Amino acid sequence: MFERFFERKRSSEEAERIVKKAVGRELKQGVNGATIYLAFTAARRENRDKKLGMTNNYLLNIVKEAAFGMSGAIEDRMYGGPNQTFANIEAEITKIRNGLSDEEKRG
């Protein structure tokens, strides 16, 4: 009943930091298709649990930026260089994005 009076509104920067921390925990294991999906799932969970109000498209953009930043020499060697690593990340994000319904993309 009193939740709306005492519930603290978070700034967009603070909300983004919360999501980035959850995404980082998942991507710490390596940057590949499975961990990118797990990072997106963790981002959605944080968004829902903490009522941050971010859209799934925005969450996917955060995951993509984090994956670009956290990919390193190991992934580059596995996938044939940094350009191929970035292309793989982009393809995985696109696959997740295309798998969402229009309503899920906005909500």
Secondary structure by P-SEA (a helix, b strand, c coil): ccccccbbbbcaaaaaaaaaaaaaaaacccccaaaaaaaaaaaaaaaaaacccccaaaaaaaaaaaaaaaccaaaaaaaccaaaaaaaaaaaaaaaaaacccccccc
